[in-house]
Amino acid sequence: MIRRLRLKFIMTAFLAVLAVLVVLVGGINVSNYVNVVRDSDKVLGMLADNDGRFPDRMTRPGNEDPAQDRPPEERRGERIDSPELAFETRYFTVRYDADGNVISADTEKVSAVSEDKAIELAGRVSDPEGFIGEYRYMCTYTSDGERLIIFCDRGVSLANFRSFRNSSILLSLLTLLIVGIVIFLVSGLAVRPVAEAYDKQKRFISDAGHEIKTPLAVIKADTEVLGMEMGEDNEWLSDISKQTDRLTELTNDLIALSKMEEGSAALIMEETDVSALAADAVDSVKALAMIQNKELTSGIEDGVRITCDRKSVYELMSILLDNAVKYCPEGGKIGFSLTSAGKKVHISVTNDTDEVIEGEALDHIFDRFYRTDSSRNSETGGFGIGLSMALAITEAHHGRISATSEGIRSITFTAVI
């Protein structure tokens, strides 16, 4: 339990940090890319409005644009209005006539692209705007019906974007690694109070169970002596004896569960024919299921052998079958299956239920003394620790157990050992 709690703490904290980094780093990188596209489209829009050229006011000295007369601190961030933009931007254009024939290819403002290359790139254009390699393009039409495709080299901007993206991802991964190590080290301290309380609880149950066994044995013996002296059946003594037996059974179960959870139970690991164990477990409840008018079917793979503790695995199967018989309504169906998958064994028990079991009930179904329906306690008997014992046995074999319902009046327990 404590190991699962620690793992849950580590995963929750790690996923929280991961989510923050994804949102933060992802948001910054998306914003950077959007800015690259936005700035590119502004430049392309300016070129499109001026037939593939920058306005004269941007290329000639002494322009009279009022925006340029403002102090630099007021124009900060308005790179699109910079008089240097025309000299910094590398672009080329390809012009088509109304019939789709190439009229001209202007590569004067770029040195890395020839006219033939420009025409070849223009031939690959299919959308009104987009990227081809490092070039952002935009299509526009002139008043004469000519089609003008303008390409703008955004290699520097994209290289800066990629450099920042790669650096931020690498830094994020490094941060995750460091945070993961810190969380792993701190998790032990975080769950220590819970672990100490849980250990004290288990020790108390174990110690109290051993202490209670003696007075219960005395009460049982005294009841039997009184019964022999009275020489006749006595309703009160019979009831005392019955309840004493129940308390003794509960005490033994709690002690066994505590030992199993502490790992102090003596497990004898040996190669075992679990197919034969399963057949015996099913046979032990067949008569009870038949008497209660409940249909029990089984599918057991032959010859399945694994290394396990024979006694506890048989108890695991018996607990699941007993639970299924108890909580299956009259006329309902119970199914048992055992299959192998490599070195693992899958044990599955399904039974009909009176109600749909889901949500919180499934989350707590393996807790001690937990009942999904308290009104059935007196009818079904038991103490509500059988499934806790099944969980402890499964974990002692480094396996797992789960319960599923899928929103129908049926529940399936699956144990993998």
N, C-alpha and C positions, 0 to 999 in steps of 0.2 A: 504493500500500500504506500509506504513512504517513498519507495523508489518511483512509483507511478506519479505520486504527488510532486516529487522533485522534477521529473521529466516534464510534467504538465507546466510547472512553474517556468522551467527553462524555455520550453517551446512558446509559451504565452509571451514572455518577455522578449525573446528573440524575434518572434513574428511582429510584435509591436514596434521594435526598432526597425525591422525590415520595412514595415508599412510606412513609417515616417521617412525613411531614406528614399523609398520608391517615389513617394509623393513629392518630396523635396527635390531630389536630383532629377526625377522625371519632369517635374514642372519647370525647373530651370532650363533643362535641355529643350523641351518643347517650346518654351518661350524664346530661346535663342534661335531655334529653327524658324519659328514664325517671324521673328524679326528679320532674318536673312531673306525669307520669301517676300515679306512686306517691302523691305528696302529695294529688293530687286524689281518688284512690280512697280514701285514708284519711278524708278529710273526708266524702266521699259515704257511706262505710261507717258513719261515726258518725251521719250524718243518717238513714240507712236503719234503723239499730238503734233510733232514737228517733222513728220515725214522721214523718220529715221535719223534725225540729227538733233543735237542739242541746240537750244535757242541761242541766237547770237549774243544775247546779253551775258551768257555764261562763258563764252569763249573769247569775247573781246574785252580789252582793258577799258576802264573808265565807264563801266555800266552804271546805269542810273536807277538800278533796282533799289527801292527804299529798304528792302530787307537787308541788303548788304551794308547799309549805312548804320545799322544798329550795332551797339557794342558787342564784342564776341561773347560775353557772358550771357547776353540775351538771346543769342542765336545758337547757344550750345545745344547739341542734339539734333539740329536741323541740317544734317549733312546733305540732304537733297538740295538745299539752297546754296551750297558752297560753290564758289566760282572755280574751285579745283576739281569739281566732280567730273567735268567734261574731259579733263586731262588724265584723271585716274581710272576712268571707266574704259574697259576693253569690250568692244561690241562689234557686231557685223550684221548686215541685213541681206535678205534675198527677196527679190521682187518678182511677182508673177503677174501675167496679164489675165484678163477675164476668162481666157480659154485654158488657163493652167500652165502656160508656157513660161519658162524662165526669161525674164527681161534683163535682169542684172543681179550681180552679187557684189556687194560693197564690203571689202575686207580691209579697208584703209586703216581702221582703228584697232586692228588686232594683227599680230604678227604670226601667231601660231596656227592660223587657219587660212588655207588657200581658197581660191574661188571654187574650185571643184569640191573641196571638203565642205565648204559652206553650203553648196547646192545639195550635196549628199546628206548633210544633217537636216536641211530643210525638208528633204524628201521623207524623212522619218517622222515628221511632225503630224500628229493626228488630232490633238486637242487644241483648243484656243490658247492655252498656256500650260506651262509645265517645265520639267527638267529633261534635258538630254545630256547625260554625263555631268560635266561641271557647268553647263550652260543653261541659264534660265531663258525661256523664249516666250514671246507673245505674238499672236497673229492679229492683224488689223487690216482694214480695207480703206483704200483711198476714195476720194470723190469720183475718180475715173473708173472705179470698179476693180482696180488692181489690188492684189493681195500682197501685203507686206509682212514678212516674218522677221522679227528682230531678235537677235541672240545677244545675251549679255554674259560675259565670263564672270562667274561667281566662285571661281576656284579658291581664291584667298579666303573669302568669307566662309565657304564650306569647309576648308581645311581648318580654320579656326574653330568652327563649330565641332568638327570631329575630334579635334585635339582636346577641347574642353570636355566633350562627351566621354571620350576614353579615359581622361584623367579623373573625371568625377566618378565614373563607374569603378575604376581601380581603387580610388580613395574610399568609395562606399564599401567595396568588398573588404578592404583592409579594416575599415571601421567595424564592419560586421564581425570579422574574425576577432578583433580585440574585444568588442562588446560581448561576443559569444563566450570567450574565455573568462571574462569578468563575471558574466551571469552564471557560468558553470561553477566558478569558485564561490560566488556569493550565495548560490542556491542552497548549498549545504547549511549556511548560517540561517537562511530564510526559513527553511523547513525544520530546523533543529527544535524549536519549541513544540511543534506538532509531533515530531518524532519522539521527543521525550515524553509528551503526554500520552502518545499512543503506546509506547513501551510500558509506561506505568499502568495503563489500563490493562494491557495484556498480562503483566505480572500480577496485578490485583486479581484478575479473573482466574489465573492459574493458581495463585496462592489461596484465594477464597474457595475455589473449587476443591482443592485438597483438604482444606479445613472443614468444609461442609460434608464431605464424604463420610467422615467418622460419625458425626451425630446422626446422619441419615441411616448409616448401617446399624447404629444402636436402636433408633426408632423402629426400623424394620424388624430387628431381632426381638425387641420387646413386644411388638405387635403380634408376631408369630407365637411367642410364649403365652401371651394373654389369650390368643385364640385357642391354643392347645388346652389351657387350664379351664376355659369356659366350655370346651367340648362341643361347641355348636357354631354354626355360621352366624357372624354378627355383622349387621350392615355397617355399623360405624367403624369397626376394626377393618373390615374389607375396604372401606373407602380410604382409611388412613394408609393401608398397605398399598393401594393403587396409586395414591398421590405421592407416597414415598418413592415408589418405583419411577414415577414420572420425574420427580426431582433428581433422583439418582441418574436417570438417563440424560437429563438436561445438563447436570454437572459434568458427567463424563464427556458429553459432546463439547461443552465449552472448554474443558481441559484439552481435549484432542485438537480442537480448532486453534486454541492458543499455541499449542506446541507446533502445529503445522505452520502457522503464521510466523512464529519465531524461528522456524527452521531447525528446531531441536527435536522434531519427531524423527524416530529411527526409520528411515526409508531403506528398504533392501532392494537395491537396483539389480535386476537380473533380466535376462532375455525371457520374454513372456509371450505366450500365444494369446493375444488380446481377443482374437476371434472366439476362442473357447470361453474366455471370461464374459464376453458380450452375450453369448448364447445362454450362459448360466444366469446372468443378470436378467435377461428377458424372461427366461423360464420361471424365475422366482416371483414375477408379478403377473404372469399370465392368468393364473387362477383368480387372483383378486380382481383383475380387469374384467374377466368373464362374469364373475358374480355381480359386479356393479354394472353389467350391460355396457361395457366400453370395448370398442374394437381395437385390438392391439396388433399391429403389423410390424415386421422387422426385415431389414435387408443388411445382412452381415457378410462382408467380403471374407472369403476363406483364407486361412493360412497367414493372417497378418501377425507379424511378430515384431516387437520393439523391446528395448531395454527400459524397464520401468519398475515401480514398486507394485507388485501384483495386488496386494491387499487394498492399497489406496485407490488404484485405478478401478478395481471392482466396486469399491465404495462410491467412486465418482459416478459410475454408470447406474448404480442402485439409487443414488440420490436423485439423479435426473429422471429415472423411470418412476420412482416413488412420487416425486413431485408432479409428474405428468398424470399419474393415476389419481392423485388426490384432487387436482384442480381441473380435470376433464369432466364435463357434465355427463350425466347419464345418457347413453346413446351416442356419445361423441367418439372421436377417433384419436388414436395415439400411434405415432410412428417412430421407429428407432432405426438408425442406420449407422454402420461403421465401415469406413473406407480408408484406404491408405493412399498417401501421396508422397512418394520418396521415403524419407525417414520419419515422416509425420503420420499420425493417425487422426482422422476426423470422426468425432462422435457427435451425432445429431439426434435430438429428441424433440418431436413436435406433438403438441396436443391441442385439441379444441378448448376454448374457454367460454365462460358465461358472458364475458364482456371484452371489449377491445382494450388491450393493455398497451399503452404508449406513453411517450413524454417522460414525466418525472418518475412514473412507476418503473419504466425500463432502466432509467438511470440509477435507481436505488435498489433494484431487485436483488442484488448480491450483498446488500448490507445486512448486518446481523439484526435479527428480529423484525425485519421489514416484511410487511404483508401488503399485497396489492388490494386486498379486500378484507378489512377487519371483521366484517360480518360473517365470514366463513371460518373463522378461527375454531369455533367450537365444533364445526362439522368436519373439518379436515384434520384436526389434531396437529401434532408437530409443534416446534418451537420457533420456527422462522430462522434457523441457522443452517439448514441443510445446504442452501445455495452458497452461503458463505464458506462452508466446508468444501463445496465443489470448486469454488474459486481458489481457495488455499491449496487444494490438491493439484489443480491445474498449474498454478504458479510454481509449486514445488517441483514440477516436472518441466519448468521453463516453457510452459505453453500459455495458452490464452483461452478464455471462455467468453461468450457473448450471448445476448438474448435479443431476438428480433420479433416484430409482430406485423409490420407492414399494414397497419390499419384495419386488420380483419380479426375476427374472433378466433384467433389461433396464435400460439406463441412457439417459437423455436429456440432451443438452447443448442449452441454449437461449441464443442470443446476440441481444441487442437493440442495434442501432446506429442 
